[in-house]
Amino acid sequence: MNKHASQRRSGVETAVQVHLNGSSRSLPGLPHNGSHSSIASHATAPNLPGAGRTLGLLLYLLGDRFETFLNKCAVRLRLGPKAVARQIRDLRHHSLGSCRNLPPSSPRNPVFVGFDVVRQYDVLSSEITSKRMIKSLRKLCKKLVEYASARVLSTQLVALDEIITLTIEDPIIRMMLKECDLSCLTPSYGEPDLIVSTSKALGSIENTKIHDDWLSTFSSHGKFLKPTREPITEAHGYVILWGAEFFSYHQDCQSLEHLSATLRNSETSYLGARYLVRFLRDRSTEKPSINDHREFHLKQALWFVYVETALLKPHIIEWENMDKCMLSFVPLLLLDHFDEELRTHLRKIADSSSKQNISRSKLFEQYLTLGQHAFLMKVVETKVKNAWGSLD
């Protein structure tokens, strides 16, 4: 009966150790006890004491399919964390474009906020100053946090993932979530998935600096770049070649290094990677310009850092983010054809799969094993199928 749970726990054991080693320092609000003496009576697992044992046994017997069916029904009835998150996005008009935080220094200038669209401060201001909207959003944020301490483990995990996603999508919602009572996010029992997700959710709410680094860096396309006639040869990540000129980063502005640090750090890599996915998806500039070339090479540099991190610290990587990066910005798949160092890294990642017990995503494994052309054809085929499916 516990076979399914033990298999799930084994796949995230290394990630749990990483987050537990550092989370006590970075997230003081998340205590981790070595014993299970504080297990909540409503914890839904078949091998735990308390009233939740019966419900846990029932869910394990009925299986994941029935639980998935119930979750879908809850969404249709506007119940559950996904439905609450959808209401938040609807109120914040996420379908019109993401990001809702403006630099205070230039409140009435159109600025690039988030990664999708340019919005005027006046439009945003009229939305935020609506007392009714503020009240509704705070109520929904509170409900989402409450779902993160629900009795069913799958509901908790979905709620925590939605919290992480919303903190990246919308700084205003992140501030509202921070105002909620986050004490209920303390794990009630030692489920590995729950401990990791809770640590990540708290970090995404409280780690303001990571959000500020990404949002401020991309608030204006390439504004932190300047031309120079002297090529810098320290590392390709710090030099951008465009045409016959080289561009280097300002000596006093460590934007790329800050972003790279978020990708390499075991406690913040999940946040940096999700921001990287959003940046790669950006198609905000309609007309080709010099900034497009700068952005392309910046994306290339950050992708290289992420691949390098996957090679050196595979246990901190969320491999589904690798998939999203590749599908969001297909030119990344061609880089290994031109970059010998990147190609070497990818080969080493492929070779290490037999030596390290790390479960990578199917898509990334195919990228490593199929070869470039075969994999590209598979990606194109997948995109075509998804496009036709959306028309049905």
Residue pairs with C-beta under 8 A, 6 or more apart in sequence:
1 46
1 47
1 57
1 60
2 46
2 47
4 60
5 45
5 46
5 47
5 60
8 192
8 193
9 191
9 192
9 193
11 359
12 192
12 193
12 196
13 192
14 315
14 358
15 196
15 315
15 316
16 192
16 195
16 196
17 315
18 266
18 315
18 316
19 195
19 196
19 199
19 200
19 266
19 267
20 32
20 195
20 199
21 266
22 266
22 267
23 30
23 32
23 199
23 203
23 267
24 30
24 31
24 32
26 203
26 207
26 267
27 199
27 202
27 203
27 206
29 182
29 183
29 185
29 186
29 202
29 206
30 185
30 186
30 187
30 198
30 199
30 202
31 186
32 187
32 195
36 48
36 189
36 190
38 188
39 48
39 49
39 50
39 188
39 189
39 190
40 50
40 52
40 188
40 189
41 49
41 50
41 51
41 52
42 50
42 51
42 52
42 151
42 188
43 50
43 52
43 56
43 151
43 188
43 189
43 191
44 52
44 55
44 56
44 59
44 151
44 152
44 153
45 52
45 53
45 56
45 153
45 189
45 191
46 53
46 56
46 57
46 60
48 56
48 189
52 151
55 151
55 152
59 66
59 67
59 152
67 152
67 154
71 80
71 82
71 154
71 155
71 158
74 80
74 82
74 83
75 82
75 83
75 86
77 83
78 87
80 147
80 155
80 158
81 144
81 147
81 148
81 155
81 158
81 159
81 162
82 158
82 162
84 140
84 143
84 144
84 147
84 162
85 144
85 162
85 165
85 166
87 140
88 137
88 140
88 141
88 144
88 166
88 170
88 173
89 95
89 166
89 169
91 133
91 136
91 137
91 140
92 100
92 127
92 137
92 170
92 172
92 173
93 127
94 169
94 170
96 117
97 114
97 116
97 117
97 119
98 114
98 115
98 116
98 117
98 169
98 170
98 278
99 113
99 114
99 115
99 116
99 117
99 119
99 169
99 170
99 171
99 215
100 113
100 114
100 119
100 124
100 128
100 170
100 171
100 172
101 113
101 114
101 170
101 171
101 172
101 215
102 111
102 113
102 121
102 124
103 111
103 216
103 219
107 121
108 120
108 121
108 122
109 121
110 118
110 119
110 120
111 118
111 219
111 220
112 118
112 218
112 219
112 220
112 221
112 284
113 119
113 215
113 219
114 169
114 215
114 278
115 218
115 278
115 279
115 281
115 282
115 284
116 278
116 281
116 282
116 284
117 284
118 284
127 133
128 134
128 172
137 172
137 173
137 176
138 176
138 179
141 173
141 176
141 177
141 179
141 180
142 180
142 181
144 159
144 162
144 163
144 166
144 177
145 159
145 163
145 177
145 180
145 181
145 182
145 184
145 185
146 184
147 155
147 156
147 158
147 159
148 156
148 159
148 160
148 163
148 184
148 185
148 198
148 201
149 156
149 184
149 185
149 188
150 156
150 159
153 191
153 193
153 194
156 194
156 197
157 193
157 194
157 197
160 185
160 194
160 197
160 198
160 200
160 201
161 197
163 177
163 201
163 204
163 205
164 200
164 201
164 204
164 270
164 271
164 274
165 274
166 173
166 174
166 177
167 173
167 174
167 177
167 204
167 205
167 211
168 204
168 211
168 271
168 274
168 275
168 278
171 211
171 215
174 204
174 205
174 211
177 205
178 205
178 206
182 202
182 205
185 198
185 201
185 202
186 198
187 194
187 195
187 198
200 270
200 271
203 267
203 268
203 271
204 271
207 268
207 271
210 262
210 268
210 271
210 272
211 271
213 255
213 258
213 259
213 262
214 259
214 262
214 272
214 275
214 279
217 224
217 255
217 258
217 259
218 279
221 284
221 285
221 291
221 294
221 295
222 290
222 291
222 294
222 295
222 298
224 249
224 250
224 253
224 255
225 240
225 247
225 248
225 249
225 250
225 294
226 247
226 248
226 250
227 245
227 246
227 247
228 246
228 247
228 248
229 245
229 246
230 246
230 248
231 239
231 241
231 246
232 238
232 239
232 246
232 248
233 239
236 301
236 304
236 339
236 341
237 256
237 260
237 301
237 304
237 305
238 248
238 249
238 256
238 301
239 246
239 247
239 248
240 246
240 247
240 248
240 294
240 297
240 298
240 301
241 297
242 290
242 293
242 294
242 297
243 293
247 294
247 297
249 255
249 256
256 298
256 301
256 302
259 272
259 275
259 302
259 305
260 302
260 305
261 268
262 268
262 269
262 271
262 272
262 275
263 269
263 272
263 273
263 276
263 302
263 305
263 306
263 309
264 305
264 309
264 313
265 272
266 313
266 316
269 309
269 313
269 316
269 317
269 318
270 316
270 318
270 321
273 306
273 317
273 318
273 321
273 325
274 321
276 302
276 303
276 306
276 321
276 325
277 321
277 324
277 325
277 328
279 299
279 302
280 299
280 303
280 325
280 328
280 329
280 332
281 328
281 329
282 295
285 291
285 292
285 295
296 331
299 329
299 332
300 332
300 335
303 325
303 329
303 332
303 335
304 335
304 339
304 341
304 342
304 345
306 322
306 325
307 342
307 345
307 346
307 349
308 345
309 316
309 317
310 317
310 322
310 349
311 345
311 348
311 349
311 352
314 349
314 352
314 356
314 358
314 360
315 358
319 359
319 360
319 361
319 364
320 361
322 360
322 361
322 363
322 364
323 361
323 363
323 364
325 332
326 332
326 333
326 363
326 364
326 367
326 379
327 363
327 379
327 382
327 383
330 376
330 379
333 367
333 372
333 375
333 376
333 379
334 372
335 342
336 342
336 343
336 346
336 372
337 343
337 372
346 367
346 368
349 368
350 368
350 369
353 360
353 365
353 368
366 375
366 378
367 375
370 378
